[in-house]
Amino acid sequence: MVALFQPSINQNWGSLSFVSTLYLCPVLDRLMDKVPKKWQAEVRLGLQEALVNAVKHGNNLDPLKVVSVRYKTSGTHYWWVIEDQGGGFDFQHPCGCEDSDDEVAVSDCGRGLYILRQIFDEVQWSRGGRELHLRKRADRWFGLPLVG
């Protein structure tokens, strides 16, 4: 069963915003604060990919636009909501084609989306592709982190 992730105003969410820049180290450090060491390399890679996409493809590196991130930890579950100020994109067919996931994964435009789907347990877009919802369960009994 897949539960849709809908943040509530009553929940205890952290938030941060930053201007469109690819200098993401301090942002990533803050977002990784509570992630267990075992999962940090993998989650950091995924968050970096998501943030770069928001800055580069969403906001077109426009320093007048910002990226906003809401984040929450609850037990072994981690959520991030990343929103840019761009025009959005067709997340159903990100390359403007009907390719299968495997074909899109090897194309330049699908590599980042493929990485996100491999790292996070839930990847969803809303607001016309301007808002990305990510969820990671760090207590999976099966397998190990992909990156280590």
Phi and psi restraints in degrees (value plus and minus 20) as a CYANA .aco file:
   2 VAL   PHI    -128.1   -88.1
   2 VAL   PSI     101.7   141.7
   3 ALA   PHI    -114.8   -74.8
   3 ALA   PSI     112.5   152.5
   4 LEU   PHI     -95.4   -55.4
   4 LEU   PSI     117.6   157.6
   5 PHE   PHI    -110.2   -70.2
   5 PHE   PSI      93.1   133.1
   6 GLN   PHI    -146.5  -106.5
   6 GLN   PSI      83.1   123.1
   7 PRO   PHI     -84.1   -44.1
   7 PRO   PSI     120.4   160.4
   8 SER   PHI    -127.7   -87.7
   8 SER   PSI     125.3   165.3
   9 ILE   PHI     -83.8   -43.8
   9 ILE   PSI     -43.4    -3.4
  10 ASN   PHI    -101.6   -61.6
  10 ASN   PSI     -34.5     5.5
  11 GLN   PHI     -99.5   -59.5
  11 GLN   PSI     139.0   179.0
  12 ASN   PHI    -106.8   -66.8
  12 ASN   PSI      69.4   109.4
  13 TRP   PHI    -125.1   -85.1
  13 TRP   PSI     121.0   161.0
  14 GLY   PHI    -111.4   -71.4
  14 GLY   PSI     140.9   180.9
  15 SER   PHI    -170.6  -130.6
  15 SER   PSI     133.8   173.8
  16 LEU   PHI    -173.6  -133.6
  16 LEU   PSI     135.3   175.3
  17 SER   PHI    -155.5  -115.5
  17 SER   PSI     129.7   169.7
  18 PHE   PHI    -168.5  -128.5
  18 PHE   PSI     131.9   171.9
  19 VAL   PHI     -89.3   -49.3
  19 VAL   PSI     138.1   178.1
  20 SER   PHI     -86.1   -46.1
  20 SER   PSI      80.2   120.2
  21 THR   PHI    -163.9  -123.9
  21 THR   PSI     133.8   173.8
  22 LEU   PHI    -113.5   -73.5
  22 LEU   PSI     -16.2    23.8
  23 TYR   PHI    -102.9   -62.9
  23 TYR   PSI      71.8   111.8
  24 LEU   PHI    -127.2   -87.2
  24 LEU   PSI     -20.8    19.2
  25 CYS   PHI     -73.8   -33.8
  25 CYS   PSI     -70.6   -30.6
  26 PRO   PHI     -85.4   -45.4
  26 PRO   PSI     -54.3   -14.3
  27 VAL   PHI     -86.5   -46.5
  27 VAL   PSI     -68.9   -28.9
  28 LEU   PHI     -81.8   -41.8
  28 LEU   PSI     -61.7   -21.7
  29 ASP   PHI     -77.5   -37.5
  29 ASP   PSI     -63.2   -23.2
  30 ARG   PHI     -86.7   -46.7
  30 ARG   PSI     -62.7   -22.7
  31 LEU   PHI     -91.7   -51.7
  31 LEU   PSI     -40.1    -0.1
  32 MET   PHI    -114.7   -74.7
  32 MET   PSI     -20.9    19.1
  33 ASP   PHI     -66.8   -26.8
  33 ASP   PSI     -62.9   -22.9
  34 LYS   PHI    -127.4   -87.4
  34 LYS   PSI     -18.3    21.7
  35 VAL   PHI     -94.4   -54.4
  35 VAL   PSI     112.1   152.1
  36 PRO   PHI     -79.0   -39.0
  36 PRO   PSI     125.1   165.1
  37 LYS   PHI     -71.3   -31.3
  37 LYS   PSI     -60.2   -20.2
  38 LYS   PHI     -77.2   -37.2
  38 LYS   PSI     -51.6   -11.6
  39 TRP   PHI    -123.9   -83.9
  39 TRP   PSI     -21.7    18.3
  40 GLN   PHI     -84.0   -44.0
  40 GLN   PSI     -64.0   -24.0
  41 ALA   PHI     -81.6   -41.6
  41 ALA   PSI     -64.3   -24.3
  42 GLU   PHI     -85.4   -45.4
  42 GLU   PSI     -70.3   -30.3
  43 VAL   PHI     -85.8   -45.8
  43 VAL   PSI     -59.2   -19.2
  44 ARG   PHI     -80.4   -40.4
  44 ARG   PSI     -63.2   -23.2
  45 LEU   PHI     -79.5   -39.5
  45 LEU   PSI     -66.1   -26.1
  46 GLY   PHI     -84.5   -44.5
  46 GLY   PSI     -65.3   -25.3
  47 LEU   PHI     -85.1   -45.1
  47 LEU   PSI     -58.9   -18.9
  48 GLN   PHI     -81.6   -41.6
  48 GLN   PSI     -64.3   -24.3
  49 GLU   PHI     -80.0   -40.0
  49 GLU   PSI     -65.2   -25.2
  50 ALA   PHI     -84.4   -44.4
  50 ALA   PSI     -62.6   -22.6
  51 LEU   PHI     -89.2   -49.2
  51 LEU   PSI     -61.4   -21.4
  52 VAL   PHI     -80.7   -40.7
  52 VAL   PSI     -63.1   -23.1
  53 ASN   PHI     -80.0   -40.0
  53 ASN   PSI     -62.7   -22.7
  54 ALA   PHI     -83.2   -43.2
  54 ALA   PSI     -64.2   -24.2
  55 VAL   PHI     -91.6   -51.6
  55 VAL   PSI     -69.9   -29.9
  56 LYS   PHI     -99.5   -59.5
  56 LYS   PSI     -71.1   -31.1
  57 HIS   PHI    -110.5   -70.5
  57 HIS   PSI     -56.4   -16.4
  58 GLY   PHI     -95.1   -55.1
  58 GLY   PSI     -78.0   -38.0
  59 ASN   PHI    -114.2   -74.2
  59 ASN   PSI     -19.1    20.9
  60 ASN   PHI      31.6    71.6
  60 ASN   PSI      17.0    57.0
  61 LEU   PHI      37.6    77.6
  61 LEU   PSI       3.0    43.0
  62 ASP   PHI     -95.8   -55.8
  62 ASP   PSI      93.2   133.2
  63 PRO   PHI     -88.0   -48.0
  63 PRO   PSI     -28.3    11.7
  64 LEU   PHI    -107.8   -67.8
  64 LEU   PSI     -28.1    11.9
  65 LYS   PHI    -124.6   -84.6
  65 LYS   PSI     133.4   173.4
  66 VAL   PHI    -140.4  -100.4
  66 VAL   PSI     139.3   179.3
  67 VAL   PHI    -131.7   -91.7
  67 VAL   PSI     111.2   151.2
  68 SER   PHI    -132.4   -92.4
  68 SER   PSI     119.4   159.4
  69 VAL   PHI    -150.0  -110.0
  69 VAL   PSI     109.3   149.3
  70 ARG   PHI    -129.8   -89.8
  70 ARG   PSI     124.3   164.3
  71 TYR   PHI    -168.1  -128.1
  71 TYR   PSI     132.4   172.4
  72 LYS   PHI    -173.6  -133.6
  72 LYS   PSI     126.5   166.5
  73 THR   PHI    -143.6  -103.6
  73 THR   PSI     115.4   155.4
  74 SER   PHI    -162.3  -122.3
  74 SER   PSI      84.5   124.5
  75 GLY   PHI      43.3    83.3
  75 GLY   PSI    -138.4   -98.4
  76 THR   PHI    -124.6   -84.6
  76 THR   PSI      -3.1    36.9
  77 HIS   PHI    -128.4   -88.4
  77 HIS   PSI     117.8   157.8
  78 TYR   PHI    -148.9  -108.9
  78 TYR   PSI     113.6   153.6
  79 TRP   PHI    -146.4  -106.4
  79 TRP   PSI     124.5   164.5
  80 TRP   PHI    -158.5  -118.5
  80 TRP   PSI     116.8   156.8
  81 VAL   PHI    -143.4  -103.4
  81 VAL   PSI      96.0   136.0
  82 ILE   PHI    -132.6   -92.6
  82 ILE   PSI     104.2   144.2
  83 GLU   PHI    -146.8  -106.8
  83 GLU   PSI     112.0   152.0
  84 ASP   PHI    -130.2   -90.2
  84 ASP   PSI     156.5   196.5
  85 GLN   PHI    -129.6   -89.6
  85 GLN   PSI       4.0    44.0
  86 GLY   PHI    -101.9   -61.9
  86 GLY   PSI    -188.5  -148.5
  87 GLY   PHI    -107.5   -67.5
  87 GLY   PSI     -19.5    20.5
  88 GLY   PHI      62.8   102.8
  88 GLY   PSI    -199.5  -159.5
  89 PHE   PHI    -176.6  -136.6
  89 PHE   PSI     143.8   183.8
  90 ASP   PHI    -102.0   -62.0
  90 ASP   PSI      72.6   112.6
  91 PHE   PHI     -92.9   -52.9
  91 PHE   PSI     -32.4     7.6
  92 GLN   PHI     -91.4   -51.4
  92 GLN   PSI     -60.4   -20.4
  93 HIS   PHI    -156.7  -116.7
  93 HIS   PSI      55.6    95.6
  94 PRO   PHI     -80.0   -40.0
  94 PRO   PSI     -44.3    -4.3
  95 CYS   PHI    -118.2   -78.2
  95 CYS   PSI     -15.6    24.4
  96 GLY   PHI      54.2    94.2
  96 GLY   PSI       4.2    44.2
  97 CYS   PHI    -154.8  -114.8
  97 CYS   PSI     154.3   194.3
  98 GLU   PHI    -126.9   -86.9
  98 GLU   PSI       5.4    45.4
  99 ASP   PHI     -81.5   -41.5
  99 ASP   PSI     135.8   175.8
 100 SER   PHI     -92.5   -52.5
 100 SER   PSI     144.9   184.9
 101 ASP   PHI     -77.2   -37.2
 101 ASP   PSI     -58.5   -18.5
 102 ASP   PHI     -84.3   -44.3
 102 ASP   PSI     -60.9   -20.9
 103 GLU   PHI     -89.4   -49.4
 103 GLU   PSI     -60.0   -20.0
 104 VAL   PHI     -87.0   -47.0
 104 VAL   PSI     -55.4   -15.4
 105 ALA   PHI     -80.8   -40.8
 105 ALA   PSI     -52.9   -12.9
 106 VAL   PHI    -110.8   -70.8
 106 VAL   PSI     -30.1     9.9
 107 SER   PHI    -100.7   -60.7
 107 SER   PSI     138.8   178.8
 108 ASP   PHI     -79.6   -39.6
 108 ASP   PSI     -61.5   -21.5
 109 CYS   PHI     -96.6   -56.6
 109 CYS   PSI     -37.3     2.7
 110 GLY   PHI    -119.9   -79.9
 110 GLY   PSI     -27.7    12.3
 111 ARG   PHI     -79.1   -39.1
 111 ARG   PSI     -67.5   -27.5
 112 GLY   PHI     -84.7   -44.7
 112 GLY   PSI     -60.6   -20.6
 113 LEU   PHI     -85.9   -45.9
 113 LEU   PSI     -57.8   -17.8
 114 TYR   PHI     -82.9   -42.9
 114 TYR   PSI     -63.8   -23.8
 115 ILE   PHI     -79.6   -39.6
 115 ILE   PSI     -66.2   -26.2
 116 LEU   PHI     -79.4   -39.4
 116 LEU   PSI     -63.6   -23.6
 117 ARG   PHI     -88.8   -48.8
 117 ARG   PSI     -46.7    -6.7
 118 GLN   PHI     -98.6   -58.6
 118 GLN   PSI     -54.4   -14.4
 119 ILE   PHI    -106.2   -66.2
 119 ILE   PSI     -63.3   -23.3
 120 PHE   PHI    -117.2   -77.2
 120 PHE   PSI     129.2   169.2
 121 ASP   PHI     -98.4   -58.4
 121 ASP   PSI     -41.5    -1.5
 122 GLU   PHI    -163.0  -123.0
 122 GLU   PSI     110.4   150.4
 123 VAL   PHI    -155.7  -115.7
 123 VAL   PSI      95.4   135.4
 124 GLN   PHI    -159.9  -119.9
 124 GLN   PSI     127.6   167.6
 125 TRP   PHI    -134.0   -94.0
 125 TRP   PSI     132.3   172.3
 126 SER   PHI    -166.0  -126.0
 126 SER   PSI    -198.5  -158.5
 127 ARG   PHI      32.6    72.6
 127 ARG   PSI      25.1    65.1
 128 GLY   PHI      46.8    86.8
 128 GLY   PSI       5.3    45.3
 129 GLY   PHI      70.7   110.7
 129 GLY   PSI     -12.8    27.2
 130 ARG   PHI    -111.3   -71.3
 130 ARG   PSI     -32.8     7.2
 131 GLU   PHI    -147.2  -107.2
 131 GLU   PSI     107.1   147.1
 132 LEU   PHI    -133.6   -93.6
 132 LEU   PSI     108.6   148.6
 133 HIS   PHI    -128.3   -88.3
 133 HIS   PSI     105.3   145.3
 134 LEU   PHI    -143.9  -103.9
 134 LEU   PSI     121.7   161.7
 135 ARG   PHI    -156.5  -116.5
 135 ARG   PSI     119.2   159.2
 136 LYS   PHI    -151.5  -111.5
 136 LYS   PSI     111.0   151.0
 137 ARG   PHI    -120.5   -80.5
 137 ARG   PSI      99.6   139.6
 138 ALA   PHI    -120.2   -80.2
 138 ALA   PSI      -1.6    38.4
 139 ASP   PHI    -139.0   -99.0
 139 ASP   PSI       0.3    40.3
 140 ARG   PHI     -78.2   -38.2
 140 ARG   PSI     106.3   146.3
 141 TRP   PHI    -100.2   -60.2
 141 TRP   PSI     -40.0     0.0
 142 PHE   PHI    -118.0   -78.0
 142 PHE   PSI     120.3   160.3
 143 GLY   PHI      49.5    89.5
 143 GLY   PSI     152.4   192.4
 144 LEU   PHI    -139.9   -99.9
 144 LEU   PSI     148.7   188.7
 145 PRO   PHI     -74.9   -34.9
 145 PRO   PSI     128.3   168.3
 146 LEU   PHI     -89.5   -49.5
 146 LEU   PSI     -53.3   -13.3
 147 VAL   PHI    -136.0   -96.0
 147 VAL   PSI     116.4   156.4
